[in-house]
Amino acid sequence: MGHVGVISAIMDHCPDSDELLDAKGRNFLHVAAQEGQRPVVWFICRTISKHNSMKNARDNDGNTPLHLAIDSGNELVVKQLMQDKEGSINIFNKKGLTLQDLSAIATFNDNAISPTFQVNNVHLITINAPNLFSCP
């Protein structure tokens, strides 16, 4: 993962590439967000195409790429995804949690996280924890 040129070529030549999923129901933006692949996330967020649906796509657990980025503690990836106007912060996963819920859980669990959500323009969140859901 992380080869923007390859991903660009796949997107150009395969109109349904946003529907390519792994066994967990994740598209390549899910994987890039979870693994902290900033160049891939940046490319997808900046590419105006019919592939915008992958930004809010839910995996088998109902998680969007943004849910996974927050869960993984990838601060810069979270910021990139939050700045994208197509991304939604109000999507529930199968546990019934939104991004705001995940932030509240991380705060409750004493992880250093300072969420700031702005609905109409830019969405920002700051994470200062290597893994938001690790137990002591």
C-alpha positions, 0 to 999 in steps of 0.5 A: 500500500502507498503506491499512488501511481498504481492506485491512480492507474487502477482508478483510471482504467477500472471504473468500479475500482472503488468497489474492490473490497478485501475480506473485511469489506474495506476498500483501498481508502479504508486500508490507507487510512488505517495504515497511515498512508498519507500520500494515498489518502491525500490523493483520494481526497484531492481527486475529483472523481466518481470514486467519492463514495469510498470516502463514506463507505462502510466496512463489514463493521460499519466503519468508514475510513475516518473511523479507522484512522481515528481508531489507529491514531493516525493524526495527519490522516484524520486531518486529511479526511476531516478536511474533505467536504465529501466525508461525513462525521455523522455515520454510525458504525455497527456498534452505534458509534460516530466519530464524535463518540469515538473521540469521547471514548478516547477522552474518557479512557484518558487518552490525550485527544482534543476533538473539534468538529465543524459541520459546514466547512473544515472538520479538524481533530487533534489526536495525541495518542499512539493508539486510541484504544489500547488498554494499560 
